[in-house]
Amino acid sequence: MRKKNKHSVRDVRDIFGVAESPVSNEYALQICLDCGLDKDTPSVAEELSFEVSFSESITEIPKEKEGLKSQRFKKEDSSLTKFIVRKSRFGLTEVGDLSVEDMKKIRYLSLIELTAFYDALGIELKRNRTDKVKGRENGLFGVPLTVLLENDQKKFPGIKVPLIFQKLLQKLEETGLETEGILRVPGSASRVKNLRQELESKFYEDTFDWDQVRNNDAAGLLKMFIRDLPSPLFTVEYLPAFIALVERISKIKLQLQALHLLIMLLPDANRDTAKAFLIFLKKVVANEGKNKMSLWNVSMIVAPNLFIYKGKRSNQEEMQAAATTAHIVRLLIRYQDILWTVPSFLITQVRKMNEAAINNTKKQPIFDKSMRKLLRRKTLERERPEKIEATSPRTSKTLPMSPSSRRKSDIPEGVIRVHAPLHSKVSMAIQLNGQTKAKDILARFHCENSHDSPGSLKMQNQSLYEIGGNIGQHCLDPDAYMLDVYHANPHAEWVIKPKTS
């Protein structure tokens, strides 16, 4: 009732007018959303904030207007709002920057937030019933993403996108981005069928000749791979929610926020594969001058492959939803840099969940000897980098080590000990102030180890991680203010290591 009776807040631009003013780089970041279409983007940008819950930021329920749907689907890219993302003192966090366990919590919290968001807009969050679809257990096409990844990870541990999908994207990026009508002009149906059979038998033996594949045929194979997945890339369960965000929500900003939460809901395999695909589509649009494929063209062609999946009959409603799904794909391509960023209000909630779990664990006495033994071993592993420092001949400049210094309770307030196992100087105590950023700590380690010229490039590609405490693992934004992160998680460990791609 308070929301219904609440007066809408007037925009400051309605009072003072629109004036161009520079935004401080220290507190804001304008994410590049050009897609090679700067000439059509609006000059006035709208600000997005990840600090406040999306559902709490809704001040009024949008009213449906006649003819609104047709207005939303203008083909001109100037109809898409340009957004500025406000960067907090914690920086921005990408999907791959958090641990697997924390990302599971993000998905759980995103569902709660999406339900509240739709409820605030007066929309019922409908979900499809998920039936277990059995796909092939071997091969390339028609195999579930998780099965494909399990097979590929036996040869390449840690891989996040199926190898065949990566290879098709690589082939098109190398030779097909400038091909006129790529994705639109179909290849030969007989050639594509033969290539598919040949790939099934030769791909894992590494005897398939990619030079024989024409660009339009490769595009056909790519679309066939997505279309033949037993479950669609954006999952059966939430397809109604994707449709509703366009048909029931009129403002681009609200559509983007709903889409953002839906992306956070996706399983890891689906989200990582979708990300690789959308990066490729962005490159296609960037070459519009040569391939004649605009953002709207690409979206119209790709949408049916993503939202009409194998085993589902195409009916009249789906044909009518073609423009709706094309608009969704257009938003996915245009704003993908925003969509792969984890909203900071969700990370704050994850920290609270982890803290609650730690407090509950402390209240329960541990009687199991095997558990105590495991905890002792983990403690020794955490102290190992400091033992290396004590025996290293190159660590004479570091602070002296003692048994008491190993206890975090004895470390002065605002001082962190950063470990860098791959550097010659493996540990360093650093006093933080209000202006210390993550990149400053990385630069200091790089400077201290600059005499190791052979590995200097490798050292530059490393990141600072926040590990333990109230977070599993968190790769920090180079612009994150360390004192703020320290206060948010005083019991964390700080490690410099290569970022996993």
C-alpha positions as CSV (number, residue, x, y, z in Angstrom):
1,M,0.0,0.0,0.0
2,R,2.9,2.3,0.7
3,K,4.2,1.8,-2.7
4,K,0.9,2.5,-4.3
5,N,0.4,5.7,-2.4
6,K,3.9,6.9,-2.7
7,H,4.4,10.0,-4.9
8,S,6.8,9.5,-7.8
9,V,10.2,11.2,-7.3
10,R,10.8,14.0,-9.8
11,D,13.9,13.6,-12.0
12,V,16.5,16.3,-11.3
13,R,16.6,17.0,-15.1
14,D,13.0,18.0,-15.0
15,I,13.9,20.8,-12.6
16,F,17.3,22.0,-13.8
17,G,17.3,20.8,-17.3
18,V,19.8,18.5,-19.0
19,A,23.4,19.7,-18.8
20,E,26.5,17.9,-19.8
21,S,28.8,17.3,-16.9
22,P,31.8,15.1,-16.6
23,V,31.5,12.0,-14.4
24,S,34.4,11.3,-12.1
25,N,36.3,8.3,-13.2
26,E,37.0,7.5,-9.5
27,Y,33.4,6.7,-8.7
28,A,31.8,5.8,-12.0
29,L,32.5,3.6,-15.0
30,Q,30.8,3.9,-18.4
31,I,30.8,0.4,-19.8
32,C,31.4,0.3,-23.5
33,L,28.1,-0.7,-25.2
34,D,28.8,0.6,-28.7
35,C,28.6,-2.7,-30.7
36,G,30.0,-0.5,-33.5
37,L,26.9,1.6,-33.6
38,D,27.9,4.9,-31.9
39,K,26.3,6.9,-34.7
40,D,22.8,5.7,-33.6
41,T,23.1,5.8,-29.8
42,P,21.3,8.5,-27.9
43,S,23.4,11.3,-26.4
44,V,21.8,11.3,-23.0
45,A,22.7,8.3,-20.9
46,E,20.8,6.8,-18.0
47,E,22.5,5.6,-14.8
48,L,22.3,2.1,-13.4
49,S,23.1,1.2,-9.9
50,F,23.9,-2.3,-8.5
51,E,23.9,-1.1,-4.9
52,V,20.2,-1.2,-4.3
53,S,17.9,-4.2,-4.9
54,F,16.1,-3.8,-8.3
55,S,12.8,-4.6,-6.7
56,E,13.2,-1.9,-4.0
57,S,14.2,0.8,-6.7
58,I,10.8,0.5,-8.4
59,T,8.8,3.6,-7.4
60,E,5.6,3.0,-9.5
61,I,4.0,0.3,-11.5
62,P,4.2,1.1,-15.2
63,K,0.8,1.4,-16.9
64,E,0.1,-0.5,-20.1
65,K,-0.7,1.7,-23.1
66,E,-2.3,0.9,-26.4
67,G,0.1,0.5,-29.2
68,L,3.1,0.3,-26.8
69,K,4.2,-3.1,-28.1
70,S,4.7,-1.8,-31.7
71,Q,6.7,1.2,-30.5
72,R,9.1,-0.9,-28.5
73,F,10.3,-2.9,-31.5
74,K,11.7,0.0,-33.5
75,K,14.5,-1.4,-35.7
76,E,16.7,1.8,-35.1
77,D,19.3,1.2,-32.5
78,S,18.8,4.8,-31.3
79,S,15.7,3.5,-29.6
80,L,17.9,1.6,-27.1
81,T,19.0,3.6,-24.1
82,K,22.6,4.2,-23.4
83,F,23.5,3.3,-19.7
84,I,26.2,4.4,-17.4
85,V,27.1,1.9,-14.6
86,R,28.0,3.4,-11.3
87,K,31.1,1.7,-9.9
88,S,31.1,1.4,-6.1
89,R,34.1,1.5,-3.9
90,F,34.1,-2.4,-4.1
91,G,34.5,-2.2,-7.9
92,L,32.6,-4.5,-10.3
93,T,32.5,-8.2,-10.1
94,E,32.1,-10.4,-13.2
95,V,30.4,-13.8,-13.1
96,G,33.7,-15.8,-13.2
97,D,35.2,-13.8,-10.3
98,L,33.3,-15.7,-7.7
99,S,33.6,-19.3,-6.4
100,V,31.3,-22.1,-7.6
101,E,29.6,-22.3,-4.2
102,D,29.0,-18.5,-4.0
103,M,27.5,-18.6,-7.5
104,K,25.0,-21.2,-6.4
105,K,23.9,-18.8,-3.7
106,I,23.7,-16.0,-6.3
107,R,21.3,-18.1,-8.4
108,Y,19.2,-18.8,-5.3
109,L,19.1,-15.1,-4.3
110,S,18.4,-14.0,-8.0
111,L,15.3,-16.2,-8.1
112,I,14.0,-14.5,-4.9
113,E,14.8,-11.1,-6.2
114,L,13.2,-11.8,-9.6
115,T,10.0,-12.9,-7.9
116,A,9.9,-9.7,-5.9
117,F,10.8,-7.7,-8.9
118,Y,8.0,-9.1,-11.0
119,D,5.6,-8.8,-8.1
120,A,6.4,-5.1,-7.7
121,L,5.5,-4.7,-11.3
122,G,2.3,-6.6,-10.9
123,I,3.5,-9.5,-13.1
124,E,3.1,-13.2,-12.2
125,L,6.4,-15.0,-12.5
126,K,5.4,-18.1,-14.5
127,R,7.8,-21.0,-14.8
128,N,7.6,-24.0,-17.2
129,R,7.6,-27.5,-15.8
130,T,11.0,-29.0,-16.2
131,D,10.9,-32.5,-17.6
132,K,14.1,-34.6,-17.7
133,V,15.0,-34.7,-21.4
134,K,17.4,-37.5,-22.2
135,G,19.9,-36.6,-24.9
136,R,22.7,-38.5,-26.4
137,E,25.6,-39.4,-24.1
138,N,28.2,-39.4,-26.9
139,G,28.9,-37.3,-29.9
140,L,28.5,-33.5,-30.6
141,F,25.1,-32.6,-31.8
142,G,22.0,-33.2,-29.7
143,V,24.1,-33.8,-26.6
144,P,23.3,-31.9,-23.3
145,L,25.8,-29.2,-22.5
146,T,26.7,-30.7,-19.2
147,V,27.5,-34.1,-20.8
148,L,29.6,-32.4,-23.6
149,L,31.6,-30.5,-21.0
150,E,32.2,-33.6,-18.9
151,N,33.6,-35.3,-21.9
152,D,35.7,-32.3,-22.9
153,Q,37.0,-31.7,-19.4
154,K,38.6,-35.2,-19.4
155,K,41.0,-33.9,-22.0
156,F,41.1,-30.2,-21.0
157,P,40.3,-29.7,-17.3
158,G,38.6,-26.5,-16.4
159,I,37.1,-25.9,-19.8
160,K,33.8,-23.9,-19.6
161,V,32.4,-24.0,-23.2
162,P,32.1,-27.2,-25.3
163,L,35.1,-27.6,-27.7
164,I,33.0,-28.1,-30.8
165,F,31.1,-24.8,-30.1
166,Q,34.4,-23.0,-29.5
167,K,35.8,-24.4,-32.8
168,L,32.8,-23.3,-34.8
169,L,33.0,-19.8,-33.3
170,Q,36.7,-19.6,-34.0
171,K,36.3,-20.7,-37.6
172,L,33.6,-17.9,-38.2
173,E,35.6,-15.3,-36.4
174,E,38.8,-16.0,-38.4
175,T,37.1,-16.1,-41.9
176,G,33.4,-15.3,-41.7
177,L,32.9,-11.9,-39.9
178,E,33.2,-10.0,-43.2
179,T,31.1,-12.4,-45.3
180,E,28.0,-10.7,-46.6
181,G,24.9,-12.2,-45.1
182,I,26.7,-14.4,-42.6
183,L,24.1,-16.1,-40.4
184,R,21.3,-14.9,-42.9
185,V,22.4,-16.7,-46.1
186,P,22.0,-20.4,-45.6
187,G,24.7,-22.9,-46.6
188,S,24.1,-26.0,-48.7
189,A,21.8,-28.4,-46.8
190,S,23.5,-31.4,-48.2
191,R,27.0,-30.1,-47.4
192,V,26.0,-29.2,-43.8
193,K,24.5,-32.7,-43.3
194,N,27.7,-34.3,-44.6
195,L,29.9,-32.0,-42.5
196,R,27.9,-32.8,-39.4
197,Q,28.4,-36.6,-40.0
198,E,32.1,-36.0,-40.6
199,L,32.5,-34.0,-37.5
200,E,30.8,-36.6,-35.4
201,S,33.4,-39.2,-36.5
202,K,36.6,-37.1,-36.8
203,F,36.4,-34.2,-34.4
204,Y,37.9,-35.8,-31.3
205,E,40.5,-37.6,-33.4
206,D,41.6,-34.2,-34.6
207,T,41.6,-35.3,-38.2
208,F,38.8,-33.0,-39.4
209,D,39.8,-30.5,-42.1
210,W,38.4,-27.1,-41.1
211,D,39.8,-25.4,-44.3
212,Q,37.2,-27.3,-46.4
213,V,34.3,-25.7,-44.4
214,R,32.7,-22.6,-46.1
215,N,31.6,-19.7,-43.9
216,N,27.9,-20.1,-44.6
217,D,28.1,-23.8,-43.9
218,A,29.9,-23.1,-40.6
219,A,27.1,-20.7,-39.6
220,G,24.6,-23.4,-40.5
221,L,26.4,-25.9,-38.2
222,L,26.5,-23.3,-35.4
223,K,22.8,-22.7,-35.5
224,M,22.1,-26.4,-35.8
225,F,24.2,-27.1,-32.7
226,I,22.1,-24.6,-30.7
227,R,18.8,-25.7,-32.1
228,D,19.5,-29.4,-31.5
229,L,20.3,-29.0,-27.8
230,P,17.9,-31.3,-25.8
231,S,17.2,-28.2,-23.6
232,P,17.3,-24.7,-24.8
233,L,20.3,-22.5,-24.0
234,F,18.1,-20.2,-21.8
235,T,16.4,-23.2,-20.1
236,V,12.8,-24.4,-20.5
237,E,11.9,-23.3,-17.0
238,Y,12.3,-19.6,-17.4
239,L,11.3,-19.1,-21.1
240,P,7.9,-17.6,-20.0
241,A,9.8,-15.1,-17.8
242,F,12.0,-14.0,-20.8
243,I,8.8,-13.4,-22.8
244,A,7.1,-11.6,-20.0
245,L,9.9,-9.1,-19.5
246,V,9.2,-7.7,-23.0
247,E,5.4,-8.2,-23.3
248,R,4.6,-6.8,-19.8
249,I,7.3,-4.3,-19.2
250,S,7.6,-1.1,-21.3
251,K,10.8,0.6,-20.0
252,I,14.1,-0.5,-21.3
253,K,15.8,-0.1,-17.9
254,L,13.3,-2.4,-16.2
255,Q,13.6,-4.9,-19.1
256,L,17.3,-4.9,-18.6
257,Q,17.1,-5.4,-14.9
258,A,14.8,-8.4,-15.3
259,L,17.0,-9.8,-18.0
260,H,20.0,-9.3,-15.7
261,L,18.4,-11.4,-13.0
262,L,17.5,-14.1,-15.5
263,I,21.1,-14.4,-16.7
264,M,22.2,-14.8,-13.0
265,L,19.7,-17.7,-12.8
266,L,21.2,-19.7,-15.6
267,P,23.3,-22.8,-14.8
268,D,27.0,-22.3,-15.3
269,A,27.3,-24.3,-18.5
270,N,24.4,-22.4,-20.2
271,R,25.6,-19.0,-19.1
272,D,29.2,-19.6,-20.2
273,T,28.1,-20.9,-23.6
274,A,25.6,-18.1,-24.0
275,K,28.4,-15.6,-23.2
276,A,30.7,-17.0,-25.8
277,F,27.9,-16.9,-28.4
278,L,26.9,-13.3,-27.6
279,I,30.5,-12.1,-27.8
280,F,30.7,-13.6,-31.3
281,L,27.4,-11.9,-32.3
282,K,28.7,-8.6,-31.1
283,K,31.7,-9.0,-33.4
284,V,29.3,-9.8,-36.3
285,V,27.3,-6.5,-35.7
286,A,30.6,-4.6,-35.4
287,N,31.4,-5.6,-39.0
288,E,28.0,-4.5,-40.3
289,G,29.6,-2.3,-42.9
290,K,31.0,-5.3,-44.7
291,N,28.6,-8.2,-43.8
292,K,25.4,-6.1,-44.1
293,M,24.2,-7.6,-40.8
294,S,22.7,-5.0,-38.4
295,L,21.8,-5.6,-34.8
296,W,18.2,-6.1,-35.7
297,N,19.0,-8.5,-38.6
298,V,21.2,-10.7,-36.4
299,S,18.6,-10.7,-33.6
300,M,15.7,-11.8,-35.9
301,I,17.8,-14.6,-37.4
302,V,19.2,-15.9,-34.1
303,A,16.1,-15.7,-31.9
304,P,14.2,-18.8,-33.3
305,N,17.3,-20.9,-32.7
306,L,17.4,-19.8,-29.0
307,F,13.7,-19.8,-28.1
308,I,12.2,-22.6,-30.2
309,Y,14.0,-25.8,-29.3
310,K,14.1,-29.4,-30.5
311,G,11.1,-31.4,-29.5
312,K,8.8,-28.4,-29.1
313,R,6.2,-27.8,-31.8
314,S,6.2,-24.5,-33.5
315,N,2.7,-23.0,-33.1
316,Q,1.0,-19.7,-34.0
317,E,1.8,-18.1,-30.7
318,E,5.5,-18.7,-31.2
319,M,5.4,-17.2,-34.7
320,Q,3.7,-14.1,-33.2
321,A,6.4,-13.9,-30.5
322,A,9.2,-13.7,-33.2
323,A,9.5,-9.9,-32.7
324,T,9.4,-10.3,-28.9
325,T,12.2,-12.9,-28.9
326,A,14.2,-10.8,-31.4
327,H,14.0,-7.8,-29.0
328,I,15.3,-10.0,-26.2
329,V,18.3,-11.1,-28.3
330,R,18.9,-7.5,-29.2
331,L,19.1,-6.6,-25.5
332,L,21.4,-9.5,-24.9
333,I,23.8,-8.5,-27.5
334,R,23.7,-4.7,-26.8
335,Y,24.0,-4.8,-23.1
336,Q,26.0,-8.0,-22.5
337,D,28.8,-6.2,-20.7
338,I,26.3,-5.3,-18.0
339,L,24.6,-8.7,-17.9
340,W,27.8,-10.6,-17.0
341,T,28.4,-8.3,-14.0
342,V,27.1,-9.7,-10.7
343,P,25.0,-7.0,-8.9
344,S,26.8,-5.9,-5.7
345,F,23.6,-6.1,-3.6
346,L,23.5,-9.8,-4.3
347,I,27.2,-10.2,-3.2
348,T,26.4,-8.4,0.0
349,Q,23.6,-10.9,0.7
350,V,26.0,-13.8,-0.1
351,R,28.4,-12.4,2.5
352,K,25.6,-12.3,5.1
353,M,24.6,-15.9,4.3
354,N,28.2,-17.1,4.7
355,E,28.6,-15.2,8.0
356,A,25.4,-16.8,9.3
357,A,26.7,-20.2,8.3
358,I,30.0,-19.6,10.1
359,N,28.2,-18.4,13.3
360,N,26.0,-21.5,13.3
361,T,29.0,-23.7,12.9
362,K,30.8,-22.0,15.8
363,K,27.9,-22.7,18.1
364,Q,28.0,-26.4,17.4
365,P,30.9,-28.2,19.2
366,I,33.1,-30.3,16.9
367,F,33.5,-33.8,18.3
368,D,34.5,-35.5,15.1
369,K,38.3,-36.2,15.2
370,S,38.5,-36.5,11.4
371,M,37.0,-33.0,11.1
372,R,39.5,-31.5,13.5
373,K,42.3,-33.2,11.6
374,L,41.1,-31.7,8.3
375,L,40.9,-28.2,9.9
376,R,44.4,-28.5,11.2
377,R,45.7,-29.5,7.8
378,K,43.9,-26.6,6.2
379,T,45.5,-24.2,8.7
380,L,48.9,-25.6,7.9
381,E,48.3,-25.1,4.2
382,R,47.3,-21.5,4.8
383,E,50.5,-20.9,6.7
384,R,52.7,-22.5,4.1
385,P,53.5,-19.4,2.0
386,E,54.9,-17.7,5.1
387,K,57.1,-20.7,5.8
388,I,58.5,-20.3,2.2
389,E,59.1,-16.7,2.9
390,A,61.1,-17.5,6.0
391,T,63.5,-19.8,4.1
392,S,63.7,-17.7,0.9
393,P,67.0,-15.8,0.4
394,R,65.3,-13.0,-1.4
395,T,62.8,-12.0,1.4
396,S,65.2,-10.0,3.6
397,K,63.2,-6.8,3.1
398,T,59.9,-8.3,4.3
399,L,58.7,-7.9,7.9
400,P,60.3,-10.4,10.3
401,M,58.2,-13.5,10.8
402,S,57.3,-14.9,14.2
403,P,54.7,-17.3,15.5
404,S,52.7,-14.5,16.9
405,S,52.6,-12.6,13.5
406,R,51.0,-15.6,11.9
407,R,47.9,-15.1,14.0
408,K,45.6,-12.6,12.4
409,S,44.5,-11.2,15.7
410,D,48.1,-9.8,16.2
411,I,48.1,-8.0,12.9
412,P,47.4,-4.3,13.4
413,E,44.2,-2.8,12.2
414,G,44.2,-1.8,8.5
415,V,47.3,-4.0,7.7
416,I,46.9,-7.0,5.4
417,R,49.4,-9.7,4.6
418,V,49.3,-10.4,0.8
419,H,50.6,-13.8,-0.5
420,A,52.0,-14.2,-4.0
421,P,53.2,-17.8,-4.4
422,L,54.4,-17.3,-8.0
423,H,56.6,-14.3,-7.2
424,S,60.1,-14.4,-5.8
425,K,58.8,-12.3,-2.9
426,V,56.0,-14.5,-1.7
427,S,54.6,-12.4,1.1
428,M,54.3,-8.8,2.1
429,A,52.5,-6.8,4.8
430,I,50.8,-3.7,3.5
431,Q,49.3,-0.9,5.4
432,L,46.0,0.2,3.8
433,N,44.6,3.7,3.6
434,G,41.4,5.2,2.2
435,Q,42.9,5.5,-1.3
436,T,44.7,2.1,-1.6
437,K,43.3,0.2,-4.6
438,A,43.8,-3.5,-5.6
439,K,45.9,-2.3,-8.6
440,D,48.2,-0.4,-6.3
441,I,49.0,-3.7,-4.4
442,L,49.6,-5.5,-7.7
443,A,51.9,-2.7,-8.9
444,R,53.9,-2.9,-5.7
445,F,54.5,-6.6,-6.0
446,H,55.4,-6.2,-9.7
447,C,57.9,-3.4,-8.8
448,E,59.5,-5.6,-6.0
449,N,59.9,-8.5,-8.4
450,S,60.8,-6.4,-11.5
451,H,64.3,-8.0,-11.6
452,D,62.6,-11.3,-12.7
453,S,62.3,-10.1,-16.3
454,P,61.5,-13.5,-17.9
455,G,58.2,-13.8,-16.0
456,S,57.3,-10.1,-15.7
457,L,54.6,-10.3,-18.4
458,K,53.1,-13.3,-16.5
459,M,53.1,-11.4,-13.3
460,Q,51.3,-8.5,-14.9
461,N,48.4,-10.8,-15.8
462,Q,47.8,-11.8,-12.2
463,S,44.9,-10.5,-10.0
464,L,44.4,-10.0,-6.3
465,Y,41.9,-12.4,-4.7
466,E,39.9,-12.2,-1.5
467,I,39.7,-15.7,-0.1
468,G,37.8,-17.0,2.9
469,G,36.1,-15.2,5.7
470,N,32.5,-14.4,4.5
471,I,33.3,-15.2,0.8
472,G,34.5,-18.3,-0.9
473,Q,36.8,-16.7,-3.5
474,H,36.5,-13.3,-5.1
475,C,38.7,-11.9,-7.8
476,L,38.9,-8.2,-7.0
477,D,38.4,-5.4,-9.5
478,P,41.7,-3.4,-9.9
479,D,39.8,-0.3,-8.9
480,A,38.4,-1.8,-5.7
481,Y,39.3,0.3,-2.6
482,M,41.0,-2.2,-0.3
483,L,40.2,-0.6,3.0
484,D,36.5,-0.9,2.2
485,V,36.9,-4.6,1.2
486,Y,39.0,-5.3,4.3
487,H,36.3,-3.8,6.5
488,A,33.6,-5.9,4.7
489,N,35.7,-9.1,5.2
490,P,38.4,-8.6,7.9
491,H,39.1,-12.4,8.3
492,A,39.9,-13.0,4.6
493,E,43.2,-14.0,3.1
494,W,44.7,-12.0,0.2
495,V,46.4,-13.9,-2.6
496,I,47.9,-12.8,-5.9
497,K,47.5,-15.4,-8.6
498,P,46.5,-15.7,-12.3
499,K,42.9,-15.1,-13.1
500,T,41.1,-18.1,-14.6
501,S,39.5,-17.3,-17.9
